[in-house]
Amino acid sequence: MLEAHFNSQKLVYTELKPPPYKYAIVKHGVYAPENEWDIIFYPDARPMQDRPQGTGKGDTIPVLNPWWEYMQKINSPDGYLYNRSVGALWINIEYRDKYGNQIKTPRAESIHCGGNFIAYEEETNTHVKLISYDYRMKTSGLNPSVDNWQMKPYLFWKAVAVSSDGKLLNPHVKGKGIDVYFPLIRNTELWMNKNDLELFPAPPDDVQYYLRGANVYGLHAQRGDLLPLLTITNGANGAIRKLHTDWFSLSTIGIVPPAGF
């Protein structure tokens, strides 16, 4: 568990060394100004592939009970209601009868959401292979206080919508915008086309990336401290985005930060 405090301009911590992944941020969708259906906002979905080819979506992904149980642990009741909804973002094939009883295995779209981070170790000239969870795994070994979007934002993603005028929004449930989190699960493999990603710049030799929620830090291998690279805070007029160094920059705006972030 992270034990940290700010000391001058550096973040001192005690924790295991993070995995040596490479990272990217998912680009937001660009929606045509012609709005013939009077759509208020669009789910900010970007496709994932089963293999390092093309730009379309891969096969749908079965969502088994262990993952539903885990989503219920890391979401509010309204957030979990959105997790299970049909036709809003993740699931577009009805899996319940008219009484609300589940009659077949729910299957999720092979999509990610704009503004979220991904991690990868393998890449081709056109694609990167995402670090992800197997849809069949038993989630009883996961810890909701550690295995979540705040602590591992490359293994979980926060839902985002885009209004017809380009504003980022949280999804709406019962008439209000809420924070909703999904696990990044795969059927076989998950790949994303690099055109849908903004890759992190290569860090200096003695620095390793360290992600927390929407924030990016740099871990100094020798000194063992963390320096902020990109921080997001909630201000009176919305999210305040701050870049702290000359060498690290992302032009893609992240997700809508949760309340109190």
N, C-alpha and C positions, 0 to 999 in steps of 0.2 A: 504494500500500500504506500502511496506517495506521502512522504513527510517533508513538507516544504515551507519555506518562508522567504519573503523578499528581503534581501540584504544589499543595501545600496542599489546598484543596477543589475544585480545578478540574482538568479533564483537558485538557492542552495537546496539540495535534496538528498534523500537517502532512498535508493531503489535499485533494483537489478537493471543492468544495462539493457536498453531497448533493442529489439531485433534490427539487423542491418538491412532494412528494406529500402527500396527507392519509393518515392511518392509522387502523386499527381493530384490535381483537383479537377473534378468533373465540370466541364463547361456547361453553361446554361443554354437552353434552347432558344432559338430565334424564331419568333412567330410572325407570320405575315400580318401586315396592318389591316388587310381586308378581313373583316370579322362578320361573315355572312350569317353566322348562327348566333350572334350577339353573346358570345362567350365572355364571361367576366374574368375567369382565370383558367389557366391551363396547368395540369400536372407537369412539372419540369422534368420529364422522363428522358433519359438517354439510353440507347440500346447497349446490351452486352451480348457477346457472341460465345458460342460453344468452342470455337477454334479460331486461330488467328487469321481470319479471312473475312472480308467484306465489312458492311456497316449495318446489317440488319440485326434483328433480335434472334437470339438462340431459342431453343425449345423452352416451353414453360417448365417451371420448377415445382415439384410436389412440396406442399407444406404440411408436415406431419405434426401430430399432437405435441411432441416434446418442444417443437419450436413455437407453437401457439402458447403453450404454458409459459415459455420463457418471455415471449413478447408481452404477455400479461404482467410479468414481473417488472419490466423496464419501461412500461407505459402507464399513463393515467387510465382510468376506465374509459374516458372518451377517446384517448389515443388508441387503446386496444380496439374500440368499436371501429375506428378508422382502419386499423390493421386488417380487420376482417371484412371490410366493406367490399362490394363488387362494383366495378365500373368507375372507381374514383382514382386509382393509380396502379396499385400492385396486382390486383386480381380482377380479371375481366370476364371470367367464365363462372357462371352461377354454380354453386356447389350445394345449395340448400333447396329444400322443397318449399312450397308456399306457406308452410307453417314455421319455417325457420330451422328445421331439422337438417343436419348435414347428411347428404345422401351419397356423396362421393368425395374423393380427396381433393381439397382445394389446390389449384395450380397457379403460381405467381408468374407474372411476366418477367422475362429476363431483362430487367431495366435497373438503372441506377438513377440518382437524382442530382441535378445540377447543384454546384456549390459544395459538395461533399468531397472528402479526401479518399483516395485509394492507395493501396500499397502493392508493390510488385517486386519480383526477383527476376522473372524471365520476360524477355521482350524480343520482338522481331522488328523489321524495318517499319512495320505498319501498326503493330498491336503490342499491348502489354497484358500479361496474365495476372489477374487479380488474386491477392491473398484473400481467402474466403473460408467459410465453414461448409462442410458437407451437409446436405439436407437430411441425411439419415442419422446423423450423430445424436447421441443421448445428451441432452442439455443439462442433465443433473450435475455434471461436473463443472458447469459454469457458475460464476459468482456474480449476481446482479450488481453488486457494488463495485466490481472491478471490470467485468466483461460487459461493457456498455458503450454508448456513443461518447460520453465524456472522457472515458479513459482510453478507449480504443476506437477512435473515429474512422479508422480504415476498415474495421470489421462490422461496423454498424453505420447506418445512414439515417439522416434526418430528412423527413419529407418536406418538399418545397413546391410551391406553386408560383406561376408567373402571371400577373394580370395582363390584360390586353394592351395596356400602355407600358409594359415592361417592368413593373414593380414586383419585387419578390415578396411572397406572402407565405404564412403558415397555412396548412389545409384547415378548412372550416368544418366543425362538427357542432350541431345544435346552434348554428348561427354565430360561432365565435372561432377565432383562429387559435389553434392549439399546437403544442409540440408533439410530434409523432416520430417514433423510432422503429426501424426495421433492421433485422440481422442481414448480413450479406451472405446468402447461402447459394450454393451451386448444385446443379444436377450432375454434370460431368466436370467441366472446367468453365471458368469465366474469363473472357478476354474482352478488352475494349480497344476500339480503333483510336489511334493517337490523335486523330482529328477531333475527337470528342473530349480530349484531355488537354490540360496545361501541365506539362511536366515540371516538377520542382527543379530549379537550377542545381548543378552539382555543388555540394558544399565544400569548403576548404578541407584539406586533408585531415585536420585534427578535429573536425566537427561532424556530428551525426545528428540527423533530424529526430525530433522528439515531439509528438503530437498530443494535444489535449483539447478535446472538443473542437472548436473553430480556431484554436490558437496553435502556432508553430513556434517551437523553441529549437535552439541549437545546443547539443550536448558536447562539451569540450572533453575529449577523451582523456587528456592528461590531467586537467584540473578537476574534472568531475563535477562541473557546475553547468547550469542551464542559463542561457541568455535568450531573452525574447527576440524573435525574428518578426512575427506577425501576431498582433493581439487584437481581439475583438471585445468590446464592452458595450453594454447598453447605456445610451445617453438619453437625455430628455427629448431629443429630436430623432431618435433612432440609433442604430448601431454605429459605433465609432470604430473605425478600422485604422490601425497604426502599424506602419512598417518601421522596423528599428535599425536596419542595417542598409548599406549600399548594395551588397552583393545578393541579398535575397529580396525577390519581388514576385508577386502574382497579380496579374491583371484581372483574373477571374474573381468576382465577388463571391464570398462564401454563403452559407445558409443564413436564415433568420436566426440570430442567437436566442436561446431560451431565456425566459424571464430570470433575472438575477444573475445573468452571465457576466 
